[in-house]
């Protein structure tokens, strides 16, 4: 069973419930010392491309287009996304980002993608409901 997938700014203090802490920015956060971040992984390959990041410039009116373009970029990085999904399957994960805007940043989109993938995996793993086996049990649906 997968753990929680949380979001946190790199400037917020680390907490025990963070689980595996993963930086998902392409560049190192300003003014942040490596020791202070308490980082488990830095997956810069999952960050938006430099061109996409510069185009977005954290302008909320570009958010819908940014989400779509970033999802396309993530689709092109299945190996690294798979590494992060593996971490999520093992337990809680906190995606770390430096952006000031907590609602419009790449970590929000990445979390959506991870949760969608984990939900799909769980749905595939669940046994089918009993009506699917109805033809194996005569009389189950009232017919003889």
N, C-alpha and C positions, 0 to 999 in steps of 0.2 A: 504494500500500500504506500502510495506516495505521501510525502510530508507536505507541509505548508510551503507556499512560495510567497515570500514577503518582499517588500520594497523598502529601501532606506537610503537616505542621502549619506554620502561618505562622511559628512561632517557631524552626523548624529552618533552618539556613543554606541559602541558595541554592547550587545546583551547576550546572555546565555541562550535565550530562545531563538537567536538568529540562525542557529545551525551552521551550515556551510555558507560562508560569506564569499560572494563572487562579484568582482568589479566588472561592469559591462560597459565601461567607457573606453574609447579608443586612445585617449591621452590621459596621462596621470593627472589627478585632481590638483589644482593649484593650492599651494601652501600645506599640502598633506604629506606627512612623513610616513614612510613605509611601515615603520614599527607601530605607529598610532592607528593605522587602518585595521589591523588584525584581519588580514586577508588570507583566504584559503586558495583562491584562484583569481587570475586576471584573464578573462576571455575577451581580449580586445578584438578578436576576429568576429565576434558577434555584435560589435558596436556598428552603428550606421557608418557607411562610407564617409570619407571626408567631404566629398561633394554633396551628399545628401544632408549631412549635418550642417554644412555651411548654408545650403539652400533653405533648410527649415529655420535656422536661427532662432528657434524657440518662439516663433510667432504663432499664437494660438489659431489664427485663421487658416494657417497652412497644416494644421493638425490632421484633418482627414486624409489629405494627400500624402503627408509624411507617413502616417500609419500604413497606408497601402504600399507605398514604395519601400518602406523598411521591411514589411512582410515579404516582399519579393526578394529583397536582399537576403533575408534569413532563409528563404527557401533554397538559395544557392549555397548554403553552408550547412548541409545536413550532418557532416561529421562532427563539427564543433557543437551544433545544437544537440546532437545525440549525446555528447559528453555531459552537457548541462542537464539533459533529461535523466541521464543515469544518476546524477547527484540528487535530483528531485525524487527519484524512485527510492533512494536510500534513506531520505529523511528531509528535515526542514532545510530550506535554502533561502537566503536573503540576497536579492540582487541589489548591488550598490551602484549609485550614480551620483554625479556631482551637480547636475542641473538644479537651479533654484526652483523651477516650476515642478511641483510634485505630481501634477496631473497630466502634463504634456511633455513626456520625455521617453527615450527609447526603452527604458526599463519597464514602463507601463505596457508597451506593445509586446516586449519580449515575454513578460509575465502572461499576457493573454495567450500568446502562441504556446507557451509551455502548458498552461492549464487546459487548453484545447487538446493538445496532444495527449496529456495524461488522462483526460476524460475519455478520449477515443480509445486509448489502450484499455482502460477499465471496462468500457462497454464491450470491447471485443473479448475480454477475459471472462465476463459474466456468463453463466450458463443460460441457455435459452429457456423461456418460460414453458410451463407444462403444456399449453395448447400446441406447441410446436411438435410435441411427441404424441399428439392425439391419435394419429393414424396407427400408432403402435399399440394402442389400447382400445379395442372394440368397445363400443358403448359409451366412450368418454364424452362424446358430444350428444348423447341421447339416441344415436342411430344404432341399429343392430346389424 
